[in-house]
Amino acid sequence: MSYSFLTGLARLLTRLLLGSKFHLGGTANLPRSGPLLIVSNHVGAVDPAIIGGWTPRPVWFMAKAELFHGFWAWLMRGYHAFPVVRHSPDRTALRRAFGLLKQGSAVVLFPEGHRSESARLLRAEPGAGFIARRSGAPLVPIAITGTQNVLSRQQRFPRPADVSMTFGEPFQLPERNQDGSPMDHQQSADYLMTKIAALLPLEYQGEYTSAPMPKEAQA
């Protein structure tokens, strides 16, 4: 199946299942062309489907390698997903991500590395900071709420729930922390998460509640 068919199907299913319960905001913040790294929190199994369906340009996903078996591998690849071995320096996945960005594509990254069972933000993986720093691509945050109630690990079938997906403004990683020290990979990953946290209600900010904001990148 083609990417355009699958994303169209995702939009149709969103309308049928969620209707007016689905709230989309900030799409004007998304650059329509050029390399882009989109960073999002991850609270529900349907997050990639909703992001792919409602982002106003094609996107690519880094997805856990365990999903790439049989039918699921075919479906995942059709939805522009490519495998990554989590919690490891997966050079093949990194080359794929950097190659896509170099070609001017948009890549979606979940800095937490996996779904948050509580729907609150978890501490980001340092690898996310490495990718963001190394790519040099513009960054856009996405904040998602409510998808954990659409399809949780305990559910076999999706159900209606209030879902919100909001795009924040583009940003760049600063080179240094507020104290002037160089920003390492973990600090860079944490910076990504503060941008996501700023778009979320307080009760979902988790590890990044009241987190200090590093200095913005200088033009």
PyMOL commands that set and color helices and strands:
alter all, ss='L'
color gray80, all
select helices_A, chain A and resi 3-21+27-29+47-54+65-67+70-78+91-102+126-135+147-149+185-197+202-204+206-208
alter helices_A, ss='H'
color red, helices_A
select strands_A, chain A and resi 22-25+36-40+59-64+81-84+106-109+139-145+163-167
alter strands_A, ss='S'
color yellow, strands_A
deselect
rebuild
show_as cartoon
